[in-house]
Amino acid sequence: MIEARHLRVLRAVAATGSFSAAARELGCTQPAVSQQMKALEQSAGTPLLIRSGREMRLTQAGEALVRHAAGIIAGLTAAEEEVAAIAGLRAGRVRLVSFPSGSSTLVPGALAALRAAHPGTRVSLVESEPPRSVEMLREGDCDVALAFRYEEGWRGAPTEAERPVSRPADDWSDLVVRPVQADRLVGVVPEGHRLADAESVGIAEFADEPWIAGCPRCRRQLVEVCESAGFAPRIDFATDDYPAVVGLVAAGLGVAVLPELALASVRARGVRTVTVEPAVRREIVALTLPDLAQVPAVAATLDELATAAAH
């Protein structure tokens, strides 16, 4: 019989390429990893790993097991947590992954409220941008992913014909999607800029400006929006660090567009924000797997993230 603990070890070996590296990741000894892999191969009735030089590689059977392991482990985790809740154990564990501006704005209030309401629930947090964070969820490396995707085709309030069309990377049809917040992008210009006092600015008015761009996904969105307005942005600087973007704009080195949530997480000194048309928004959501959505601690985390955004 194949055991979940053996599948976890197999995933670690597949990810790290060796028994010794897997042992370090799992916090056990190399002989223990070797023994568990032998036991798993005996249960499977076929070799799962082949030694290639200093590394281990998967056989076809091993690849099949790794492919199914995330769903099996997620299902077992859901079962264990739900059984514990039914048995009256007021405890739970949630592994949360969030993009940086969400971590500094939405997450703190949500986790504080969660701890106050459910003091026995433990939450861990790591940061990752989508789509990698969504991949982590599907691979069983987290329980909840706070993620975002850009809405396409929006020009102010959308008509039925203008509803956003998501990119393939944003296909979340296999996940439970909890809407959290709609986050509009705004223009950021230096104080004293010719457009600093404008109520609304068409994106084409920035056609001749140098740009400071954000994360890779935000850069792609910027290029698409500018190209739809008839120009290609001249990106002089690019950084994933929002305070750095604001600092570069404040120094007069260019203009930027940033999500309002990102601006809420930094001290916007020396810059002014302006409304940019056409309106571009990103949809912020909390994602989880269907099985995990039934786990009380996960459901409570989804609730608190939505409530934190409302506040």
PLY file of the C-alpha trace (Angstrom):
ply
format ascii 1.0
element vertex 311
property float x
property float y
property float z
element edge 310
property int vertex1
property int vertex2
end_header
0.00 0.00 0.00
1.35 3.41 -0.99
1.65 5.76 2.00
1.35 9.55 1.92
4.62 9.99 3.86
6.43 8.07 1.13
4.88 10.29 -1.54
6.09 13.40 0.29
9.61 11.98 0.30
9.39 11.07 -3.40
8.35 14.64 -4.23
11.30 15.98 -2.27
13.73 13.66 -4.08
12.24 14.63 -7.46
12.52 18.33 -6.61
16.07 18.24 -5.21
17.63 15.50 -7.33
19.25 13.49 -4.54
18.54 11.61 -1.32
20.89 13.81 0.70
19.32 17.08 -0.52
15.83 15.68 0.09
16.87 14.69 3.61
18.04 18.26 4.33
14.74 19.67 3.02
12.67 17.23 5.07
14.78 17.48 8.22
15.68 13.79 8.39
18.64 11.56 7.59
19.75 10.32 4.20
19.37 6.64 5.21
15.77 7.37 6.27
15.02 8.79 2.82
16.65 5.78 1.17
14.63 3.35 3.29
11.35 5.11 2.54
12.08 5.08 -1.19
12.80 1.35 -1.04
9.52 0.81 0.78
7.65 2.88 -1.81
9.18 0.94 -4.70
8.21 -2.32 -3.02
4.62 -1.06 -2.65
4.55 0.12 -6.26
6.12 -3.07 -7.55
8.39 -1.24 -9.97
11.48 1.02 -9.86
10.66 4.70 -9.37
14.16 6.23 -9.36
17.30 5.73 -11.42
20.71 6.98 -10.29
22.34 9.16 -12.97
25.78 10.27 -11.83
25.28 12.11 -8.55
21.62 12.76 -9.19
18.47 10.69 -9.10
15.98 10.82 -11.95
12.45 9.50 -12.13
11.34 6.49 -14.12
8.07 6.72 -16.03
6.28 5.18 -13.05
7.99 7.65 -10.73
6.84 10.58 -12.88
3.27 9.27 -12.73
3.36 9.06 -8.93
4.82 12.56 -8.56
2.17 13.91 -10.91
-0.62 12.53 -8.72
1.09 13.15 -5.38
0.01 16.79 -4.92
-3.69 15.96 -5.25
-3.38 12.92 -3.00
-1.54 14.85 -0.29
-3.98 17.79 -0.52
-6.90 15.38 -0.17
-5.35 13.69 2.85
-4.58 17.06 4.46
-8.20 18.12 3.95
-9.43 14.87 5.46
-7.13 15.13 8.48
-8.10 18.75 9.19
-11.83 18.12 8.78
-11.75 15.04 11.02
-9.85 17.03 13.66
-12.48 19.78 13.52
-15.33 17.29 13.81
-13.61 15.71 16.80
-13.65 19.08 18.52
-9.97 19.99 18.19
-9.91 23.76 17.89
-6.70 23.77 15.91
-5.62 24.16 12.32
-2.75 25.01 10.09
-2.80 27.24 7.02
0.10 27.82 4.65
-0.48 31.18 2.95
1.42 32.58 -0.02
0.93 36.22 -1.04
2.34 38.80 -3.43
4.40 41.52 -1.64
1.96 44.44 -1.66
-0.78 42.12 -0.42
1.51 40.91 2.36
2.02 44.44 3.66
-1.59 45.66 3.38
-4.25 42.94 3.38
-2.51 40.06 5.14
-1.60 41.66 8.52
-5.17 42.64 9.39
-6.56 39.33 8.16
-4.12 37.26 10.22
-4.62 39.39 13.32
-8.39 38.88 13.09
-7.91 35.16 12.44
-5.70 34.77 15.50
-8.17 36.66 17.68
-11.09 34.49 16.54
-9.20 31.19 16.32
-6.13 31.34 18.58
-5.33 27.69 17.96
-4.89 28.21 14.22
-1.31 28.50 13.01
-0.57 30.40 9.79
2.71 30.52 7.90
3.42 33.10 5.19
5.75 33.13 2.20
5.82 35.61 -0.68
5.51 34.84 -4.36
3.97 36.58 -7.35
1.40 34.87 -9.56
1.48 32.71 -11.59
4.16 31.00 -9.46
2.03 31.31 -6.32
-0.86 29.59 -8.10
1.48 26.80 -9.21
2.53 26.37 -5.56
-1.12 25.90 -4.62
-1.70 23.29 -7.31
1.52 21.49 -6.34
0.41 21.21 -2.72
3.03 23.63 -1.34
0.47 26.02 0.19
-3.19 26.01 1.21
-4.24 29.55 0.24
-2.78 31.83 -2.44
-3.50 35.55 -2.41
-3.09 36.37 -6.09
-4.14 38.80 -8.79
-4.80 38.97 -12.49
-5.28 41.96 -14.75
-8.64 42.60 -16.30
-8.55 43.07 -20.03
-10.96 45.06 -22.13
-12.11 47.38 -19.29
-12.81 50.98 -20.11
-14.37 52.30 -16.94
-17.48 50.32 -16.01
-17.63 47.30 -18.35
-20.58 46.38 -20.50
-21.48 42.73 -20.97
-19.51 42.71 -24.22
-16.48 44.25 -22.49
-16.06 41.71 -19.72
-12.42 40.82 -19.07
-10.80 37.97 -20.94
-8.14 36.26 -18.82
-4.86 34.99 -20.15
-4.33 31.21 -20.13
-2.02 31.60 -17.11
-5.01 33.06 -15.27
-7.28 30.08 -15.81
-8.44 29.29 -12.29
-11.40 27.07 -13.29
-10.01 24.17 -11.22
-9.73 26.29 -8.06
-12.04 27.89 -5.52
-11.89 31.64 -6.20
-12.81 34.09 -3.44
-12.94 37.71 -4.72
-11.11 40.08 -2.38
-10.68 43.46 -4.02
-10.60 45.34 -7.33
-7.37 47.34 -7.43
-7.09 50.19 -9.93
-3.78 51.30 -11.40
-2.92 54.99 -11.04
-0.28 57.18 -12.63
2.66 58.28 -10.49
4.53 61.46 -11.52
7.09 63.69 -9.80
5.88 66.72 -7.90
5.95 69.66 -10.27
5.33 67.47 -13.31
3.23 69.11 -16.04
0.39 66.63 -15.33
0.69 66.52 -11.54
-2.49 68.54 -10.98
-4.60 66.89 -13.67
-7.78 65.15 -12.52
-7.57 62.55 -15.26
-4.84 61.73 -17.76
-5.06 59.69 -20.93
-2.26 57.16 -21.06
-1.23 58.51 -24.48
-0.21 61.80 -22.81
2.75 59.90 -21.34
3.92 58.71 -24.76
7.15 60.74 -24.70
7.98 60.12 -21.03
10.63 57.74 -19.69
9.06 54.96 -17.61
9.90 53.13 -14.41
8.27 49.69 -14.60
7.39 47.22 -11.85
7.31 43.42 -11.65
7.57 41.37 -14.89
3.83 40.80 -15.02
3.15 44.50 -14.41
5.65 45.39 -17.14
3.81 43.21 -19.63
0.54 44.85 -18.69
2.09 48.34 -19.06
3.39 47.53 -22.53
0.01 46.15 -23.62
-1.91 49.18 -22.36
0.52 51.63 -23.97
0.53 49.75 -27.27
-3.28 49.82 -27.30
-2.97 53.62 -26.98
-0.64 53.75 -29.99
2.85 53.93 -28.51
5.59 51.77 -27.07
6.75 52.90 -23.61
10.43 53.73 -23.19
11.28 51.80 -20.02
14.46 53.22 -18.52
14.29 51.40 -15.19
12.56 48.24 -13.98
12.36 46.99 -10.41
10.11 44.68 -8.38
10.55 46.98 -5.36
7.68 49.47 -5.10
9.53 51.93 -2.81
12.30 51.98 -5.42
9.77 52.79 -8.14
8.41 55.69 -6.08
11.94 56.91 -5.30
12.96 56.89 -8.95
9.81 58.81 -9.92
10.36 61.32 -7.10
13.90 61.92 -8.41
12.45 62.96 -11.76
13.74 59.92 -13.65
10.42 58.94 -15.16
6.75 58.18 -14.60
5.03 54.97 -13.56
1.69 53.30 -13.12
1.21 51.37 -9.90
-1.69 49.58 -8.22
-3.33 51.66 -5.50
-2.69 48.80 -3.06
1.04 49.00 -3.77
1.06 52.74 -3.11
-0.71 52.14 0.20
2.28 50.07 1.31
4.94 52.75 0.71
5.62 56.36 1.71
4.83 58.26 -1.46
7.11 61.25 -0.87
7.94 63.60 -3.72
5.33 62.21 -6.09
1.74 62.86 -7.10
-0.84 60.34 -8.26
-3.23 60.92 -11.16
-6.17 58.97 -12.50
-5.22 57.24 -15.74
-7.60 56.50 -18.59
-8.48 54.00 -19.90
-9.03 52.43 -16.49
-6.92 49.36 -15.81
-7.68 47.20 -12.81
-6.33 44.04 -11.34
-8.60 41.57 -9.62
-7.25 40.42 -6.24
-8.51 37.03 -5.09
-7.84 34.34 -2.52
-7.47 30.91 -4.10
-7.55 27.40 -2.70
-8.19 23.83 -3.87
-11.76 22.51 -3.74
-10.85 19.88 -1.12
-9.06 22.41 1.07
-11.98 24.85 0.92
-13.83 22.48 3.25
-11.14 22.78 5.93
-12.40 25.19 8.64
-9.06 26.97 9.11
-8.71 27.52 5.36
-12.31 28.75 5.05
-11.74 31.16 7.95
-8.59 32.50 6.28
-10.50 33.17 3.06
-13.19 35.01 5.06
-10.69 37.17 6.93
-8.82 38.15 3.75
-12.08 39.34 2.17
-13.04 41.19 5.36
-9.63 42.88 5.58
-10.07 44.24 2.08
-13.53 45.57 2.93
-12.10 47.44 5.89
0 1
1 2
2 3
3 4
4 5
5 6
6 7
7 8
8 9
9 10
10 11
11 12
12 13
13 14
14 15
15 16
16 17
17 18
18 19
19 20
20 21
21 22
22 23
23 24
24 25
25 26
26 27
27 28
28 29
29 30
30 31
31 32
32 33
33 34
34 35
35 36
36 37
37 38
38 39
39 40
40 41
41 42
42 43
43 44
44 45
45 46
46 47
47 48
48 49
49 50
50 51
51 52
52 53
53 54
54 55
55 56
56 57
57 58
58 59
59 60
60 61
61 62
62 63
63 64
64 65
65 66
66 67
67 68
68 69
69 70
70 71
71 72
72 73
73 74
74 75
75 76
76 77
77 78
78 79
79 80
80 81
81 82
82 83
83 84
84 85
85 86
86 87
87 88
88 89
89 90
90 91
91 92
92 93
93 94
94 95
95 96
96 97
97 98
98 99
99 100
100 101
101 102
102 103
103 104
104 105
105 106
106 107
107 108
108 109
109 110
110 111
111 112
112 113
113 114
114 115
115 116
116 117
117 118
118 119
119 120
120 121
121 122
122 123
123 124
124 125
125 126
126 127
127 128
128 129
129 130
130 131
131 132
132 133
133 134
134 135
135 136
136 137
137 138
138 139
139 140
140 141
141 142
142 143
143 144
144 145
145 146
146 147
147 148
148 149
149 150
150 151
151 152
152 153
153 154
154 155
155 156
156 157
157 158
158 159
159 160
160 161
161 162
162 163
163 164
164 165
165 166
166 167
167 168
168 169
169 170
170 171
171 172
172 173
173 174
174 175
175 176
176 177
177 178
178 179
179 180
180 181
181 182
182 183
183 184
184 185
185 186
186 187
187 188
188 189
189 190
190 191
191 192
192 193
193 194
194 195
195 196
196 197
197 198
198 199
199 200
200 201
201 202
202 203
203 204
204 205
205 206
206 207
207 208
208 209
209 210
210 211
211 212
212 213
213 214
214 215
215 216
216 217
217 218
218 219
219 220
220 221
221 222
222 223
223 224
224 225
225 226
226 227
227 228
228 229
229 230
230 231
231 232
232 233
233 234
234 235
235 236
236 237
237 238
238 239
239 240
240 241
241 242
242 243
243 244
244 245
245 246
246 247
247 248
248 249
249 250
250 251
251 252
252 253
253 254
254 255
255 256
256 257
257 258
258 259
259 260
260 261
261 262
262 263
263 264
264 265
265 266
266 267
267 268
268 269
269 270
270 271
271 272
272 273
273 274
274 275
275 276
276 277
277 278
278 279
279 280
280 281
281 282
282 283
283 284
284 285
285 286
286 287
287 288
288 289
289 290
290 291
291 292
292 293
293 294
294 295
295 296
296 297
297 298
298 299
299 300
300 301
301 302
302 303
303 304
304 305
305 306
306 307
307 308
308 309
309 310
